[in-house]
Amino acid sequence: MPPSPAPRPYPVAVVGIGADGWSGLSGTAREALRGAEVLIGGARQLDLLPPECSGVRVPWPSPLRPAVPRLLAEHGARRIAVLASGDPMFYGIGRALAEELGPEGLRVFPHPSSVSYACARLGWPLEDTEVVTLVGRAAARLAASLYEERRLLVLSADAGTPATVAALLTDRGFGPSRVRVLEQLGGEDEGHVEGIAEAWAHEPGDRLNVVAIECRAAADALRLGTVPGLPDEAYEHDGQLTKRHIRAATLGTLAPAPGELLWDVGGGSGSIAIEWLRSHRSCRAVSVERDPLRAERITRNAERLGVPGLRVVTGPAPSALAELDAPDAVFIGGGLTAPGLLDACWEALRPGGRLVANTVTLESEALLAERHKAYGGALVRLSVAHAVPVGGFTGWRQAMPVTQWSVTKPSSSDVSSHMGDRR
C-alpha cells in the first residue's frame, strides 16, 4: 500500500493550464508556479512553463492514480504545484488530489475547460450539452447517450478517438450524425475538421481534441428511450429475457438511484442490470449468471447498450455471491428454489435496501407467498396480453403471468432482519 502523505504546512497548488500555455494563466496562478519547489504534471504541460518556474519538474508516471499518494509523500513538506489540463476539477487530477488531501489541502486555479471552449466555438449552451469522457474509459459507453437531436461533446483519449466515435455512431444506427473535431482549443494552432459519421474519412489529427456530435438517427434505427422498458429487440437472447412490460414494472419497483449497487441474480440476458445502469451513469450493477454462454451474451448486450461497466460474474448463486460488495438492491430473476439463495441475498442487502423477486412457477410462487407472510412487502401478479391474428379477426394471447414479491429491508438495528432467523 502506498504511503499516506503527512500533514502539509501549506496546500498543494493545482493549476489548470490550456493550449495557450503560460500566456493564458492568471497572475495568481503564475505566482503559485514560480514559488513551487516541485512541479508535477504531464510532460507536455511541464514543457509549457518558462525557465522562471525553477522548481524540480516531475512528470506523472503511468498509471497515474496509484502514484498520487507516493509522490505527495516523497516530496514531504516542499512547496508543490500540480499542473492540470483546463479545469482540474472537471474530469481532472483535482479529484484524486482532493481524495488524498481533502479540499483544505488544495488551492485550485481553474482554467477554462475544453468543454467551455468547445461550447463557445459552437454556440452551444453549456447547460444543455452532455459531456462523455473516453479518457481511460470504453468507447461503448457513448452509446447510452445517443438520442435524436442530442448534442454531445466527447473528451478524446487520443488522435484516434474521432474515428472510433464515428464508427460507433454508424454501428449504433446514428451514422447520419454530424461530427466535428475541435483541436488545440484556445491555442495558436486551434483548428477543426468535420463530416458525417458514416462517411468519416479524416486521418487522425492532433491528440488534443474534443469531438462534437449532433445526433441524427438513421431511418431504420431502433428507438431506445430514457426510461426502463427498452424494446425486446434491443437484446440478444435465447428466450431468457424479462420481457419489456414486466421489465419496466420491475425496474420501477427496484427504484434505482444515483450511485446505488444492484445484484441481478440469474441474469439471463442482463436486461434488468443493463437498464438499472442506464438510469444514471453513477449506478453500479453485478449480473450473476451460471451459464457461461449467457454470461458472454450479457457482456455483449451491455456493450451494445452503452453500459460496458456492468460486472458479470459467472457461477451458481448463492456461492457466486460470497465475495461481492453489499448491494442496495437485489433482483432475483431465476433460481429462487436454490437452497439458501433468498437467505443469502437478504443477509447481504444493506439496511433500507430493496429485494425484488419474479417467478412464473408454482413452486417458487409458494416460496414467495411464504416469505411475504413472514416479512411483509408487496406480493403482486403481473399479467400481459398481446393482440394477435385469429383467422380474419384479432384476439388476445395471454403471456405467462409473473408473480412478484418486493420488500424493503428494515433499517432499524433492533429488527431481526435475517430471513433464516425467522422461519
Phi, psi and chi 1 to 4 in degrees:
 res  aa     phi    psi   chi1   chi2   chi3   chi4
   1 MET       -  131.7  180.0  177.9  -65.1      -
   2 PRO   -64.6  149.4   15.3  -21.6      -      -
   3 PRO   -66.3  144.4   24.0  -32.7      -      -
   4 SER   -79.8  137.3  -60.8      -      -      -
   5 PRO   -65.9  139.3   21.8  -30.5      -      -
   6 ALA   -71.4  156.9      -      -      -      -
   7 PRO   -53.9  138.2  -24.4   33.6      -      -
   8 ARG  -105.6  144.2  -53.7 -173.4   59.6   79.7
   9 PRO   -72.9  -18.3   25.5  -33.9      -      -
  10 TYR  -151.1  157.2   37.2   75.9      -      -
  11 PRO   -72.0  159.1   24.9  -33.1      -      -
  12 VAL   -80.2  130.2  170.2      -      -      -
  13 ALA   -81.5  128.5      -      -      -      -
  14 VAL  -117.7  110.2 -171.1      -      -      -
  15 VAL  -112.1  118.1  179.4      -      -      -
  16 GLY   -78.2  135.8      -      -      -      -
  17 ILE  -135.8  140.9 -169.6  167.7      -      -
  18 GLY  -107.3 -171.2      -      -      -      -
  19 ALA   -66.4  -18.3      -      -      -      -
  20 ASP   -79.6   -4.6   49.5   -1.6      -      -
  21 GLY    65.8 -143.9      -      -      -      -
  22 TRP   -58.1  -38.5 -176.2 -106.9      -      -
  23 SER   -66.1  -21.5   64.5      -      -      -
  24 GLY   -90.2   -0.6      -      -      -      -
  25 LEU   -88.0  150.3  -62.5  178.9      -      -
  26 SER   -74.1  166.7   67.4      -      -      -
  27 GLY   -62.3  -40.2      -      -      -      -
  28 THR   -68.5  -36.3   52.2      -      -      -
  29 ALA   -66.0  -41.7      -      -      -      -
  30 ARG   -61.8  -41.2  -68.1 -176.1 -174.4 -175.2
  31 GLU   -64.0  -38.9 -167.7   58.5   36.3      -
  32 ALA   -63.7  -37.3      -      -      -      -
  33 LEU   -73.4  -38.1  -67.6  171.7      -      -
  34 ARG   -63.2  -36.7  -69.4 -169.1 -170.6   99.2
  35 GLY   -85.0   -4.3      -      -      -      -
  36 ALA   -77.2  137.6      -      -      -      -
  37 GLU   -86.2  -23.9  -61.2  170.1  -86.7      -
  38 VAL  -132.1  129.6  178.9      -      -      -
  39 LEU  -116.1  117.0  -62.0  158.7      -      -
  40 ILE  -114.0  133.7  -56.4  174.7      -      -
  41 GLY   178.9 -179.7      -      -      -      -
  42 GLY   -69.1  154.2      -      -      -      -
  43 ALA   -57.0  -40.3      -      -      -      -
  44 ARG   -64.3  -40.7  178.5 -171.7   59.3   81.4
  45 GLN   -67.7  -42.3  -64.1  161.6  -20.5      -
  46 LEU   -62.9  -34.0  -67.5  170.1      -      -
  47 ASP   -68.5  -16.1  -72.2  -16.2      -      -
  48 LEU   -80.3  -10.4  -65.2  172.8      -      -
  49 LEU   -87.1  142.6  -59.4 -176.7      -      -
  50 PRO   -79.7  167.8   30.6  -35.3      -      -
  51 PRO   -59.3  -25.6  -24.6   34.4      -      -
  52 GLU   -64.3  -16.5   61.7 -167.1  -89.6      -
  53 CYS   -86.2   92.5  -62.8      -      -      -
  54 SER   -93.2    2.3   57.5      -      -      -
  55 GLY   -65.1  160.3      -      -      -      -
  56 VAL   -63.8  129.6  175.5      -      -      -
  57 ARG   -96.6  123.0  -57.2 -171.2 -179.3 -159.9
  58 VAL  -122.5  108.1 -179.2      -      -      -
  59 PRO   -74.0  146.2   24.7  -30.5      -      -
  60 TRP   -64.1  136.3  -75.2  114.8      -      -
  61 PRO   -81.3  174.4   29.3  -32.3      -      -
  62 SER  -122.2  130.7 -179.3      -      -      -
  63 PRO   -74.5  150.7   27.2  -34.6      -      -
  64 LEU   -77.5  -50.4 -174.1  154.0      -      -
  65 ARG   -56.3  -44.7 -177.3   60.8 -178.5   88.7
  66 PRO   -65.8  -19.4  -20.5   32.4      -      -
  67 ALA   -81.8  -14.7      -      -      -      -
  68 VAL   -59.1  -54.9  171.3      -      -      -
  69 PRO   -63.9  -34.9   17.7  -28.4      -      -
  70 ARG   -64.0  -46.6  175.1  177.6   60.1   80.2
  71 LEU   -66.2  -39.1  -74.1  178.4      -      -
  72 LEU   -62.7  -40.5  -67.5  174.6      -      -
  73 ALA   -70.1  -39.7      -      -      -      -
  74 GLU   -60.4  -36.1  -81.1 -178.1    7.1      -
  75 HIS   -97.1    8.2  -64.9  -70.6      -      -
  76 GLY    44.7 -125.4      -      -      -      -
  77 ALA   -93.6   11.8      -      -      -      -
  78 ARG   -70.4  156.5  -58.2  172.2   77.2 -174.5
  79 ARG   -73.5  118.5  -64.2 -178.9 -178.2  -85.8
  80 ILE  -113.8  136.7  -64.3  175.8      -      -
  81 ALA  -123.8  132.7      -      -      -      -
  82 VAL  -112.5  130.1  175.4      -      -      -
  83 LEU   -92.0  140.5  -68.9  168.1      -      -
  84 ALA  -135.8  156.0      -      -      -      -
  85 SER   -79.2  123.1  -65.7      -      -      -
  86 GLY    62.1 -128.2      -      -      -      -
  87 ASP   -86.0  114.8 -174.5  -16.6      -      -
  88 PRO   -62.2  -21.9  -21.1   32.9      -      -
  89 MET   -96.4    8.7  -55.3  -52.3  -63.0      -
  90 PHE  -116.9   94.6 -174.2   71.0      -      -
  91 TYR    54.0   35.6  -68.5  110.1      -      -
  92 GLY  -122.3 -174.9      -      -      -      -
  93 ILE   -68.2  -17.4 -169.5   61.6      -      -
  94 GLY   -56.8  -35.1      -      -      -      -
  95 ARG   -63.5  -48.5  175.1  174.9 -178.3  166.6
  96 ALA   -62.6  -40.3      -      -      -      -
  97 LEU   -67.3  -38.8  -67.1  169.4      -      -
  98 ALA   -65.6  -35.8      -      -      -      -
  99 GLU   -65.3  -33.7  -70.5  171.1   -6.0      -
 100 GLU   -81.0  -42.3  -66.1  -65.9  -29.3      -
 101 LEU  -110.4  -14.2  -59.0  175.0      -      -
 102 GLY    78.2  159.0      -      -      -      -
 103 PRO   -61.3  -29.8   18.5  -30.0      -      -
 104 GLU   -71.6  -14.9   68.0  -77.1   -8.5      -
 105 GLY   -89.5    4.4      -      -      -      -
 106 LEU  -127.5  151.7  -53.6  177.4      -      -
 107 ARG  -123.9  112.2  -79.0 -173.1   70.2 -153.9
 108 VAL  -101.3  130.1 -179.1      -      -      -
 109 PHE  -115.5   89.0  -58.6   86.2      -      -
 110 PRO   -72.4  150.2   24.7  -31.5      -      -
 111 HIS  -118.0  154.5 -174.2  -83.2      -      -
 112 PRO   -52.4  131.9  -27.4   35.8      -      -
 113 SER   -75.7  165.3   69.5      -      -      -
 114 SER   -62.7  -29.1   58.1      -      -      -
 115 VAL   -68.2  -42.0  167.8      -      -      -
 116 SER   -62.2  -44.6  -67.0      -      -      -
 117 TYR   -60.9  -45.2  -86.0  121.5      -      -
 118 ALA   -62.3  -45.3      -      -      -      -
 119 CYS   -63.8  -35.2  -75.8      -      -      -
 120 ALA   -64.7  -39.6      -      -      -      -
 121 ARG   -72.0  -36.1  -58.2  -64.5 -175.1  -96.1
 122 LEU   -88.2  -16.6  -63.0  165.7      -      -
 123 GLY    74.2   27.1      -      -      -      -
 124 TRP   -95.5  132.6  -68.6    1.2      -      -
 125 PRO   -62.9  126.9  -17.9   30.0      -      -
 126 LEU   -60.0  -38.9 -175.1   57.1      -      -
 127 GLU   -70.1  -17.1   68.2  -88.5   17.9      -
 128 ASP  -103.0    6.9  -67.6  -24.0      -      -
 129 THR  -109.5  123.1  -58.0      -      -      -
 130 GLU   -84.8  139.1 -176.4  174.0   -6.9      -
 131 VAL  -112.8  130.4  179.0      -      -      -
 132 VAL  -124.3  123.8  179.7      -      -      -
 133 THR   -97.1  135.5 -179.6      -      -      -
 134 LEU  -111.9   13.9  -60.7 -173.2      -      -
 135 VAL   -76.3  110.3 -179.8      -      -      -
 136 GLY    70.6   16.1      -      -      -      -
 137 ARG  -132.8  156.4  -65.4  167.6  172.8   83.9
 138 ALA   -69.0  138.0      -      -      -      -
 139 ALA   -63.1  -26.2      -      -      -      -
 140 ALA   -60.0  -23.6      -      -      -      -
 141 ARG   -65.0  -19.1   67.4 -165.1  -57.0  -91.2
 142 LEU   -62.8  -29.6  175.8   61.0      -      -
 143 ALA   -60.1  -28.7      -      -      -      -
 144 ALA   -71.1  -10.8      -      -      -      -
 145 SER  -107.6    6.7  -60.5      -      -      -
 146 LEU   -88.1  109.7  -60.0  179.8      -      -
 147 TYR  -140.2  147.9  -62.7   98.9      -      -
 148 GLU   -52.4  129.8  179.1   69.7   16.1      -
 149 GLU    68.0   10.3  -62.9 -172.4   -2.2      -
 150 ARG   -78.1  139.8 -171.3   70.4  171.3  148.6
 151 ARG  -100.4  127.0  -71.1  171.7  169.7  174.7
 152 LEU  -126.4  146.1  -53.6  175.6      -      -
 153 LEU  -118.6  127.6  -72.9  177.5      -      -
 154 VAL  -109.8  123.6  177.3      -      -      -
 155 LEU   -81.4  116.8  -55.2 -177.0      -      -
 156 SER   -80.6  146.6  -69.6      -      -      -
 157 ALA   -81.1  -32.2      -      -      -      -
 158 ASP  -167.5 -170.8   51.6   37.5      -      -
 159 ALA   -67.6  -20.7      -      -      -      -
 160 GLY   -85.2   -8.6      -      -      -      -
 161 THR   -60.6  -43.1  -61.1      -      -      -
 162 PRO   -56.1  -42.8  -28.6   37.0      -      -
 163 ALA   -66.1  -37.8      -      -      -      -
 164 THR   -62.6  -42.4  -61.1      -      -      -
 165 VAL   -63.7  -45.6  166.4      -      -      -
 166 ALA   -61.3  -40.7      -      -      -      -
 167 ALA   -66.2  -40.4      -      -      -      -
 168 LEU   -66.4  -42.7 -175.2  141.0      -      -
 169 LEU   -57.5  -45.0  -69.8  168.9      -      -
 170 THR   -63.6  -43.7  -56.2      -      -      -
 171 ASP   -65.8  -32.0 -178.6   66.2      -      -
 172 ARG   -93.6   12.0  -60.7  -56.8 -163.9  -86.8
 173 GLY    88.6   15.9      -      -      -      -
 174 PHE  -119.1   34.6  -78.6   79.7      -      -
 175 GLY   -59.1  -33.1      -      -      -      -
 176 PRO   -73.5   -0.5  -21.5   34.6      -      -
 177 SER   -63.9  143.0  -60.4      -      -      -
 178 ARG   -83.3  132.0 -176.9 -175.6 -177.8 -171.6
 179 VAL  -124.2  129.9  177.1      -      -      -
 180 ARG  -126.1  135.0  -76.2  176.8  -82.1 -174.1
 181 VAL  -109.9  117.9 -178.4      -      -      -
 182 LEU  -104.5  119.9  -49.6  174.1      -      -
 183 GLU  -112.1  147.3  -58.9  176.1  -19.2      -
 184 GLN    48.9   47.3  -73.3  -76.2  -22.5      -
 185 LEU   -59.9  128.8  -76.4  163.0      -      -
 186 GLY    87.1   -6.5      -      -      -      -
 187 GLY  -101.3  173.9      -      -      -      -
 188 GLU   -66.3  -27.5  -66.7 -178.8   -3.1      -
 189 ASP   -99.2   23.1  -62.9  -34.4      -      -
 190 GLU   -59.3  139.8 -178.1  176.3  -41.9      -
 191 GLY  -164.0  176.4      -      -      -      -
 192 HIS  -153.9  157.1   81.3  -80.2      -      -
 193 VAL  -131.1  158.1  -63.6      -      -      -
 194 GLU  -148.4  165.5   65.4  176.1  -88.4      -
 195 GLY   177.9 -172.2      -      -      -      -
 196 ILE  -101.8  137.3  -59.1  -58.9      -      -
 197 ALA   -53.3  -48.5      -      -      -      -
 198 GLU   -71.5  -11.5   60.4 -165.7    3.0      -
 199 ALA  -119.2   22.3      -      -      -      -
 200 TRP   -64.1  124.7 -167.8 -100.6      -      -
 201 ALA  -134.3    8.6      -      -      -      -
 202 HIS   -73.3  140.6  -65.7  -73.1      -      -
 203 GLU   -73.6  155.5  -66.5  -64.7  -36.4      -
 204 PRO   -56.0  136.7  -25.9   35.4      -      -
 205 GLY  -109.1 -130.5      -      -      -      -
 206 ASP   -76.8  142.5 -164.8  -80.8      -      -
 207 ARG   -70.1  -22.4   61.0  179.2  -63.7  -87.1
 208 LEU   -89.7   93.1  -68.6  178.9      -      -
 209 ASN  -146.6  157.0   71.0   81.3      -      -
 210 VAL  -124.3  136.8  173.8      -      -      -
 211 VAL  -103.0  122.1 -177.3      -      -      -
 212 ALA  -101.8  131.9      -      -      -      -
 213 ILE  -125.8  128.8  -54.1  168.9      -      -
 214 GLU  -106.6  104.7  -66.1  178.4   77.3      -
 215 CYS   -70.6  130.0  -65.6      -      -      -
 216 ARG  -134.9  124.1  -63.9  -71.6 -176.5  -87.9
 217 ALA   -86.7  145.0      -      -      -      -
 218 ALA   -69.1  158.7      -      -      -      -
 219 ALA   -60.1  -31.3      -      -      -      -
 220 ASP  -100.1   11.5   59.5  -10.5      -      -
 221 ALA   -69.1  139.4      -      -      -      -
 222 LEU   -72.4  127.0 -176.2   65.5      -      -
 223 ARG   -79.0  125.7  179.3  177.6  173.6   81.0
 224 LEU  -116.5  131.0  -55.7  179.6      -      -
 225 GLY   -94.5 -180.0      -      -      -      -
 226 THR   -92.8   -8.7   60.5      -      -      -
 227 VAL  -108.4  161.3  -62.3      -      -      -
 228 PRO   -59.0  151.3  -25.0   34.7      -      -
 229 GLY   106.6   43.3      -      -      -      -
 230 LEU   -63.3  155.0  -62.0 -176.7      -      -
 231 PRO   -57.0  142.7  -21.0   31.7      -      -
 232 ASP   -57.6  -28.8  -67.1  -15.0      -      -
 233 GLU   -66.9  -13.5  -65.5   82.5    0.0      -
 234 ALA   -72.6  -14.4      -      -      -      -
 235 TYR  -111.5  140.8  -66.9   94.8      -      -
 236 GLU   -83.3  127.9  177.1 -170.6  -12.0      -
 237 HIS  -156.5  166.6   64.5   90.9      -      -
 238 ASP  -114.1   23.7   60.4   -1.4      -      -
 239 GLY   104.9  -22.4      -      -      -      -
 240 GLN   -84.6   80.7  -69.2  -62.5  -47.8      -
 241 LEU  -143.6  128.1  173.2   71.8      -      -
 242 THR   -69.6  114.3  -58.3      -      -      -
 243 LYS   -66.3  160.5  -61.4  -57.7 -169.4  -68.5
 244 ARG   -49.8  -52.7 -178.6  178.7 -165.5  172.4
 245 HIS   -71.7  -37.4  -60.4   91.7      -      -
 246 ILE   -68.6  -37.4  -57.6  -60.9      -      -
 247 ARG   -62.6  -43.8 -169.2 -175.3  -30.0  126.5
 248 ALA   -62.1  -43.2      -      -      -      -
 249 ALA   -65.8  -37.7      -      -      -      -
 250 THR   -67.1  -44.6  -60.5      -      -      -
 251 LEU   -65.1  -36.0  -94.7  -63.3      -      -
 252 GLY   -61.2  -37.7      -      -      -      -
 253 THR   -74.5  -37.9  -55.3      -      -      -
 254 LEU   -65.6  -30.3  -75.5  167.2      -      -
 255 ALA    53.3   64.6      -      -      -      -
 256 PRO   -60.9  144.2   20.8  -31.1      -      -
 257 ALA  -133.2  154.5      -      -      -      -
 258 PRO   -51.5  133.7  -28.9   36.4      -      -
 259 GLY    85.2   -7.7      -      -      -      -
 260 GLU   -79.6  155.8  -71.8 -171.3  -32.1      -
 261 LEU  -110.5  130.5  171.4   64.5      -      -
 262 LEU  -110.9  138.0  170.0   74.1      -      -
 263 TRP   -99.1  123.4  -75.2    2.6      -      -
 264 ASP  -107.5   98.9  178.0   12.6      -      -
 265 VAL   -96.7  122.7 -177.6      -      -      -
 266 GLY    81.5   57.0      -      -      -      -
 267 GLY   -59.0  -32.2      -      -      -      -
 268 GLY    63.3 -101.9      -      -      -      -
 269 SER  -105.8   -1.8  -59.8      -      -      -
 270 GLY    84.6   11.1      -      -      -      -
 271 SER   -65.0  -38.3   61.7      -      -      -
 272 ILE   -66.3  -47.4  -64.4  -66.5      -      -
 273 ALA   -64.0  -40.1      -      -      -      -
 274 ILE   -64.1  -45.7  -73.3  169.2      -      -
 275 GLU   -75.3  -25.6  -65.0 -171.5   31.1      -
 276 TRP   -59.8  -48.0  170.3  -78.8      -      -
 277 LEU   -66.5  -35.6  -69.8  173.7      -      -
 278 ARG   -69.5  -16.1  -76.7  175.0   60.5   93.2
 279 SER   -69.3  -29.4   70.7      -      -      -
 280 HIS  -162.8  139.3 -165.4  -87.3      -      -
 281 ARG   -64.9  -18.5   67.1  173.2   62.4 -176.1
 282 SER   -92.2   -5.3   68.6      -      -      -
 283 CYS   -66.5  151.5  -76.3      -      -      -
 284 ARG  -128.0  152.8  -61.9  167.5  -65.7  139.8
 285 ALA  -154.6  148.8      -      -      -      -
 286 VAL  -124.2  127.8  180.0      -      -      -
 287 SER  -106.6  123.5 -172.1      -      -      -
 288 VAL  -107.7  120.5 -179.7      -      -      -
 289 GLU  -141.1  127.6  171.8   54.6   56.0      -
 290 ARG   -78.3  -26.8   66.5 -179.5  -58.1  157.9
 291 ASP   -84.8  118.7 -173.4  -47.5      -      -
 292 PRO   -60.6  -35.9  -23.1   33.4      -      -
 293 LEU   -66.7  -41.2  -68.3  178.3      -      -
 294 ARG   -68.1  -37.2  -72.8  178.2 -179.6  162.3
 295 ALA   -60.4  -41.3      -      -      -      -
 296 GLU   -65.1  -37.1  -67.5  174.1    4.9      -
 297 ARG   -66.2  -39.1 -169.9  176.9  -67.6  120.0
 298 ILE   -58.8  -44.4  -68.7  170.5      -      -
 299 THR   -61.0  -42.7  -62.4      -      -      -
 300 ARG   -65.2  -41.7  -69.0 -165.0  -63.5  -88.4
 301 ASN   -62.6  -40.8  -78.3  -30.0      -      -
 302 ALA   -63.4  -42.9      -      -      -      -
 303 GLU   -61.8  -46.2  -70.1  -91.0  -18.0      -
 304 ARG   -62.3  -36.5 -177.7   80.4 -174.1  165.9
 305 LEU  -100.4   14.3  -68.5  168.2      -      -
 306 GLY    87.0   16.4      -      -      -      -
 307 VAL  -129.0   63.6  -72.7      -      -      -
 308 PRO   -66.0   -9.1   26.7  -36.7      -      -
 309 GLY   -78.1   -2.9      -      -      -      -
 310 LEU   -60.5  126.1  173.2   59.0      -      -
 311 ARG   -89.5  127.1 -179.8 -177.2  174.6 -169.3
 312 VAL  -111.4  122.5 -179.5      -      -      -
 313 VAL  -108.9  122.2  173.8      -      -      -
 314 THR   -97.0  117.0  -54.1      -      -      -
 315 GLY   160.4  165.4      -      -      -      -
 316 PRO   -79.7  141.5   28.8  -33.5      -      -
 317 ALA   -91.7  144.4      -      -      -      -
 318 PRO   -90.8   -6.9   31.7  -36.3      -      -
 319 SER   -61.4  -32.9   59.5      -      -      -
 320 ALA   -72.2   -8.5      -      -      -      -
 321 LEU   -89.4  -10.4  -51.1  175.2      -      -
 322 ALA   -58.0  -38.8      -      -      -      -
 323 GLU  -101.1    9.6  -58.0  -58.6  -38.5      -
 324 LEU   -83.7  151.5  -57.5 -178.8      -      -
 325 ASP   -65.0  149.7  -68.3  -20.7      -      -
 326 ALA   -60.7  131.5      -      -      -      -
 327 PRO   -88.8  158.3   33.2  -34.7      -      -
 328 ASP   -89.1  -20.3  -59.5  -72.6      -      -
 329 ALA  -152.9  149.2      -      -      -      -
 330 VAL  -131.2  132.4  176.0      -      -      -
 331 PHE  -116.4  128.9  171.6   66.4      -      -
 332 ILE  -113.1  110.4  -54.4  174.9      -      -
 333 GLY  -107.5   -3.0      -      -      -      -
 334 GLY  -166.5  155.2      -      -      -      -
 335 GLY    77.9   22.5      -      -      -      -
 336 LEU   -57.6  -32.4  -91.3  170.1      -      -
 337 THR   -84.6    0.0   56.4      -      -      -
 338 ALA   -61.5  130.4      -      -      -      -
 339 PRO   -56.1  127.0  -25.5   34.2      -      -
 340 GLY    82.5   -2.3      -      -      -      -
 341 LEU   -66.1  -52.1  175.2   59.2      -      -
 342 LEU   -60.8  -41.9  -96.7  171.6      -      -
 343 ASP   -61.4  -43.9  -66.7  -19.1      -      -
 344 ALA   -64.1  -40.8      -      -      -      -
 345 CYS   -66.3  -42.3  -69.1      -      -      -
 346 TRP   -65.0  -43.1 -175.4 -102.7      -      -
 347 GLU   -65.3  -35.7  -70.2  173.0    7.8      -
 348 ALA   -77.0  -26.4      -      -      -      -
 349 LEU   -61.9  135.8 -170.3   63.4      -      -
 350 ARG   -65.4  149.0  -66.1 -179.3 -176.0  -85.4
 351 PRO   -55.8  133.9  -26.3   35.1      -      -
 352 GLY    86.3   -4.2      -      -      -      -
 353 GLY   -78.2  166.2      -      -      -      -
 354 ARG  -112.9  139.6  -67.4   87.4   62.7 -156.2
 355 LEU  -120.8  130.4 -174.3  148.9      -      -
 356 VAL  -129.1  130.1  177.0      -      -      -
 357 ALA  -130.2  133.5      -      -      -      -
 358 ASN  -115.1  144.0  -71.8   -0.4      -      -
 359 THR  -152.1  158.5 -172.4      -      -      -
 360 VAL  -122.4    1.2  -64.0      -      -      -
 361 THR  -102.9  150.5   69.8      -      -      -
 362 LEU   -64.6  -37.2  -68.0  174.8      -      -
 363 GLU   -63.8  -46.5  -68.0   78.7    6.5      -
 364 SER   -71.1  -33.1  -66.8      -      -      -
 365 GLU   -62.5  -40.1 -175.3  177.8  -87.8      -
 366 ALA   -63.4  -39.2      -      -      -      -
 367 LEU   -63.2  -42.2  177.8   62.6      -      -
 368 LEU   -68.2  -37.0  -65.1 -175.1      -      -
 369 ALA   -63.6  -39.1      -      -      -      -
 370 GLU   -63.1  -44.7  172.0 -164.1  -37.5      -
 371 ARG   -70.4  -33.5  -63.4  -54.4  170.8   94.9
 372 HIS   -64.1  -40.9  172.4 -105.6      -      -
 373 LYS   -63.3  -36.7 -177.4  177.1  180.0 -179.5
 374 ALA   -81.8  -34.6      -      -      -      -
 375 TYR  -123.1   -1.3  -57.7  103.4      -      -
 376 GLY    78.6 -147.9      -      -      -      -
 377 GLY    87.9 -155.1      -      -      -      -
 378 ALA  -125.3  133.3      -      -      -      -
 379 LEU  -118.0  118.2 -169.5   64.6      -      -
 380 VAL  -132.8  158.3  -59.0      -      -      -
 381 ARG  -116.7  125.9  175.0  164.4  -73.1 -178.2
 382 LEU  -105.0  127.2  -55.2  172.0      -      -
 383 SER  -132.2  133.3 -178.4      -      -      -
 384 VAL  -131.0  135.6  176.6      -      -      -
 385 ALA  -124.8  143.7      -      -      -      -
 386 HIS  -116.5  139.8  -62.3  -87.1      -      -
 387 ALA   -73.0  130.8      -      -      -      -
 388 VAL  -137.4  157.2  -63.6      -      -      -
 389 PRO   -65.2  136.6  -19.8   32.5      -      -
 390 VAL  -128.7   93.6  179.5      -      -      -
 391 GLY    63.0 -125.5      -      -      -      -
 392 GLY   -92.3    8.9      -      -      -      -
 393 PHE  -119.4 -168.5  -60.7   91.6      -      -
 394 THR  -131.3  135.6  -56.3      -      -      -
 395 GLY  -136.6  179.8      -      -      -      -
 396 TRP  -100.6  134.8  -66.7  106.0      -      -
 397 ARG  -112.8  118.4  176.2  171.0  -65.8  162.6
 398 GLN   -83.4  128.4 -172.8   75.0   37.7      -
 399 ALA   -79.3  161.6      -      -      -      -
 400 MET   -59.6  128.4  -67.8 -177.5   69.9      -
 401 PRO   -67.0  147.8   24.2  -32.5      -      -
 402 VAL  -112.1  126.7  174.4      -      -      -
 403 THR   -93.6  129.8  -61.1      -      -      -
 404 GLN  -126.0  128.5 -179.6 -177.5   93.0      -
 405 TRP  -112.0  131.1  178.0   51.7      -      -
 406 SER  -130.6  141.5   59.9      -      -      -
 407 VAL  -153.6  147.9   63.3      -      -      -
 408 THR  -105.8  131.7  -61.6      -      -      -
 409 LYS   -72.5  130.4 -173.3  171.0 -176.0  176.8
 410 PRO   -57.6  141.4  -22.8   32.8      -      -
 411 SER   -93.8  -12.0   55.8      -      -      -
 412 SER   -73.1  133.4  174.9      -      -      -
 413 SER   -70.6  -15.7   59.7      -      -      -
 414 ASP   -94.1    5.6   61.8   -7.8      -      -
 415 VAL   -93.1  132.0  174.3      -      -      -
 416 SER   -73.7  100.1  -65.2      -      -      -
 417 SER  -102.9    4.4   56.9      -      -      -
 418 HIS   -84.6  123.7  -66.5  -56.2      -      -
 419 MET   -59.4  -37.8  -59.9 -176.2   85.3      -
 420 GLY   -64.8  -26.2      -      -      -      -
 421 ASP   -75.3  -15.9  -65.6  -18.8      -      -
 422 ARG  -119.3   12.4  -61.6 -179.9   58.0 -178.2
 423 ARG   -79.3      -  -76.6 -168.8  -68.3  178.0
